[in-house]
Amino acid sequence: MTNIFNPSHPGETLKEDVLPALGLSITEAAAQLGVARPTLSKVLNGQSAVSPEMAIRLEAWLGLENGGRADLWVAQQAAYDLWKARQLKQPKVKRVNLLTA
């Protein structure tokens, strides 16, 4: 079965949608978020995950009304991570036999 759904890294959403909509550079956004520019750059380029801590910063920065909910950023990261993991060779696992009463 081929899975054609390829979820985007949340950094891509920030880089392609959020920063242009706000008219901000990476340097400006990093300063507003209170993180180092290289830290934000790694997230934007998919080299680092959006951690729960970063998600909370995004929530405070964007506000709940502007799509900044921390749980949504973490969920997008989890979906991306799970998709990436499924692209790897899967280990052989012996399925458990469940007993029924």
Summary of the structure (lengths in Angstrom):
residues: 101
radius of gyration: 17.4
end to end distance: 34.0
largest distance: 61.6
contacts: 220
relative contact order: 0.15
helix: 60%
strand: 0%
